Amino acid sequence: MKPTRLLLIWLGVLLGLNTLLGASMALQVKLPQTLHSIAWGLLLALLLLATLDAARLHRRPSARVTRKLPGSLALGRWEEVRLCLEHDYPQPLTVGVFDHVPDGLSVDNQPQSILLRPGERAELGYRVRPLRRGHFSFSRCELLLPSPLGLWSARRLVETHDATRVYPDFARLYGAQLLGVDNWLSQLGVRQHQRRGLGLEFHQLREFREGDSLRQIDWKATARQRTPIAREYQDERDQQIVFMLDCGQRMRSQDDELSHFDHALNACLLLSYVALRQGDAVGMCTFASDQPRYLKPVKGSGQLNSLLNAVYDLDTTRRTADYQAAASQLLARQKRRALVIIVTNLRDEDDEALMTAAKRIGRQHRVLVASMREEILDQLRQAPVQTLPEALAYSGTVDYLNTRNQLHDRLTAHGLAVLDTLPSELGATLVTRYLGWKKAGAF
């Protein structure tokens, strides 16, 4: 409980009046004695009223608060939260409202004041913008209640437990591609077709036709139907894609509002969306994380939700990527041939470790190494050089990039595909490479 401005003003006026009367007495200025009595009487009356007002405020109940919170939020996107206040106050009352928002969410339009009318519910809203992914809990809302005479205000904490999840907002970054994905794929000529042939996957039974091989005849079905029945097969055209996502310290770099790790997540989700639309199965495994996660490749649109729920609270660590251990875990779990996409940030010290791990995976799977480079490197390389510090920065950048390119060349020489791209361009680059391989049947 704290005094309002009204109470402080009255106290200031009365104390100032008594100070002037006291000064007049000290200067032996003759004033009516009743003025002193009136001044002290007013001061005592104000103190009595303030005491009674504080007691009435203490007995005043808090309003009931409920929060309307979206069950999921998108990283970096503004969303509205609504607060509903119910009360039993017999008179109109203006209340201050401040919702306690957890760390990691920026807030707009808080605090607010709202007029509560007798017998009516009141609603107000404010906006939140997630700054990081994960699970967030809202525990309480703060109300600022005025006293009946307006001399005091009380701070009340109302328990209101709600929770939400913040997911990667890959749709915002790649909205144009997602909205036009069907036209995009159609223009590239990538389509799923079921072809009649002698592939490995059984499709259906049907009547024997001219041109069918005798090996296609199903003799048991032929005996039952008393007419030649053939087995029809379809080519194995459904591939599997597995993302190996680095969660180590190198993915903590940040060029814009998103870290390299968030760009990598968005890119993986974008490619997952496209691949699932093509009928392929998509899975994911993480390494250099506190709790390594594995999601086996599955087809169908529901897999995208599974991926989102599996990665929404993932975060980077300060660990160094152990490519050998990650390769061993993947090979133990993924038996069927797949396209394995290693998403990381390569450095020159990764030469032997990554080379060995990628070659092990490449014996059984098709491997694509997606290496993100810092945007500042391109800026330093293109910046004009006029001073010695600028020359040193330029030389160091060029030397680092040359060493990095040499590592990429060695990986390519061993039959491993490499993508060297900026984090913001990773999604489009991955999709382009995938669609090119898909069209060429190069999985």
Residue, then its C-alpha position, 0 to 999 in steps of 0.5 A: m500500500k502506498p499514498t496517492r498523489l492526492l494524499l501527498i498534495w493534501l499533506g504538503v498543503l497542510l504541512g506548508l500551512n503549519t510551517l507558515l504559522g510556525a514561522s509567523m510565531a517565531l517572527q512575532v507576527k500576530l495572527p488569530q489563534t483560531l488559524h493555528s487550531i484550524a490548521w492542526g485540526l485539518l491535519l488531524a482530520l486528514l490523518l484520520l480520514a487516511t487511516l479509515d481509507a486505508a482500512r477500507l482498502h485493506r478489506r476491499p477484495s481483488a478482482r478476478v483475472t483470467r488470461k486468454l493466451p495462445g497455446s503456441l507462439a511464433l518466434g519473433r512474431w507479435e501476438e495478442v494476450r487478453l486479460c478478462l477482469e470480473h469483480d463485485y464492486p458496487q461502484p465504478l473503479t479504475v484499476g491499474v493492470f500489469d501482467h507479469v510476463p516471463d523472461g524471453l518475451s518482449v511486451d508492448n502496451q503495458p501497464q494499463s488502466i481500465l474502468l470496472r463498471p458494476g455488473e460488467r466484465a472488462e477486457l484489455g489486451y497487450r502484445v508479446r513478442p518471443l525472443r527465444r524458443g521454448h516453454f514459457s509459464f505465466s504465473r500471476c497478474e498485478l493489480l493496482l487498486p485505489s482506496p474509496l477516497g482515493l488517498w491510497s493504492a494497493r498492489r495486489l498479486v493475482e495468481t493466474h497460471d497459464a503456459t505457452r510454447v514458442y516455435p520456430d517461425f519458419a513460415r514467416l521467413y519463407g512465406a512466399q515459398l510455402l504459399g506457392v510451393d505447389n507452383w514452385l514444385s510444378q515448375l521444377g517438374v518434380r512429382q511423385h508417380q506410381r509406375r507399373g514395373l518390377g520394383l521392390e514394393f508390392h502395390q496390388l493384385r489385378e488381372f494378367r495383361e498382355g506384356d506382363s511377365l510370368r514371374q508376376i503371376d500370383w498362382k494362389a490367387t489365380a487358382r481361387q479366381r480361376t483366371p490369371i492374376a498378376r502382382e503389380y509392383q511400384d518402384e521404390r521412390d519414397q526416400q528418407i531424409v535425416f537431419m543431423l543438427d549441430c547444437g554446439q557452441r559454433m551455432r551460437s553465432q548471430d548475424d541478425e535477430l536470429s542465431h545461426f541455430d535458429h536459421a538452421l532450424n528454420a531451414c530444416l523445417l522448410l525442407s521438411y515441409v517440401a520433402l513431406r509434400q513430395g512423399d518422402a520421410v523426414g527425421m532428425c537427430t541432434f548432437a552436441s546437445d544436453q539431451p540428444r534427440y532422435l526422431k525417426p523418419v516418417k512420412g505424412s503431414g503430421q510429421l511436421n508437427s512432430l518435428l516442431n514439437a521435438v525442436y521447439d525448446l532446443d537450445t545451443t550448448r557450449r560443447t564442441a561437436d563430436y562428429q564421430a559419436a554423432a555418426s555412430q549414433l546415427l548408424a546404429r539407428q538409421k539402417r535404411r539408406a537415406l539422405v543425411i544432411i549435416v547442418t553445422n559451421l565448419r572450421d579448419e580444425d574439423d578436417e579429420a574429425l568430420m572427414t572420418a565421420a562423414k565417410r563412415i556415414g557415406r558408405q551407407h547413406r548419401v551425405l550432404v554437409a551444409s556449412m554456414r558461414e558468418e555474414i560478417l566475413d563477406q562484409l569484411r572481404q568486400a569492405p574497402v581497405q584504407t588503413l592498417p587495421e582494415a588491411l589486417a582484418y581483410s587479410g585475416t578474413v581472406d586467409y580464414l575463408n581460403t582455409r575453410n574452402q580448402l576443407h570443403d574441397r577435401l570433402t568434395a574430393h572424397g565424394l561428399a556434397v558440400l553447401d557453403t551458404l549464409p544462414s539466411e540463405l540456407g533454407a532456399t539453398l537446401v530446397t534447391r539442392y534437394l529438388g535437383w537431386k529428386k528430379a535427377g533420381a540421385f538419392 
